[in-house]
């Protein structure tokens, strides 16, 4: 039969919010047992299953029904155990700092600039036990030891729920969120304060560290900011092309160098053609230039040497400018062979050709 004369609990781990003495079941406290409570603790004395008193820091003398002589006589009828049982719950009153909260999954929001976006948020908070007796009765119950990690998940869910509601009311664009972190943190702290208080807890501090969209949305925002810095889409395209050429030129290694040279040359040609076309447009001043004469096909058409107009085969004058056209071909009267315009003798039989 254990009789406790000195009751104390020095918490060396720093993880327990509540610790019961004795940890397993109740104990027999004699008349005059000494209860030692440290500065960072409060102690709740339970007897006959009820919380009778809360003790602050210092040394306290307990008065119970467990008088040694009476306990020995009554213990015979109760199997050697005194029917007057008691236990003490030590509750840490220090502030628990650097507790984490965060969204387990991205939350969908409507954004005025980006449309629908999913956001993740996380931060820290601190708390302390404000009402030890309420906390033990509502949360700890019959457990011999209770750590902060056992209630963190519940508190995290409460915080995320309130934060989601506030973001839905306050958020316009994810681009404006960093300037609103203090407002969001203050509003969330005020919103969840009552939930903490109903458990005997006090929310002491609350911080929003980050509210961010997924990685692919962040990349889109980076590209958009780059376009804004460059001014327009044409310059942005040229900028990307120049970067690709530079990367290809800096590529090291034999195989990589050869491949990079090919890519660089191709991109360089593409960039050169694009810039040349832009220069031609600028020189023309927006006016459409006459079509460039192309090589005439073997039969069917012929082009004017003055304006480049396409004319039917056999026409003697240009239908656009009236310039005299050279015959496309000269047919030999003797063998019927077609000879190039201007030829004097047939390339097949040597017959002198008519000048037309």
Buried (B, 14 or more C-beta within 10 A) or exposed (E): EEEBEEBBBEBEEEEBBBBBBBEEEBBBBBBEBBBBBBEBBBBBBBBEEEBEEBBEBEEBEBEBBBBEEEBEEBBEEEEEBBEBBBBBBBBBBBEBEEBEBBBEEBBEBEBEEBEEBBBBBBBBBBBBBBBBBBBBBEBBEEBBBBBBEBBBEEBBEBBBEBBBEBBEEEBEEBBEBEEBBEEBBEBBBEBBBEBBBEBBBBBBBBBBEEBBBEEEBEEBBEEEEEBEEBEEEEEBBBBBBEEBBEEBEEBEEEEEBEEBEEBBEEBBEEBEEBEEEEEEEEEEEEEEEEEEBEEBEEEEBBBBEBBBBBBEBEBEEBEBEEBEBBBBBBBBEEEEBBBEEEEEEBEEEEBEBEEE
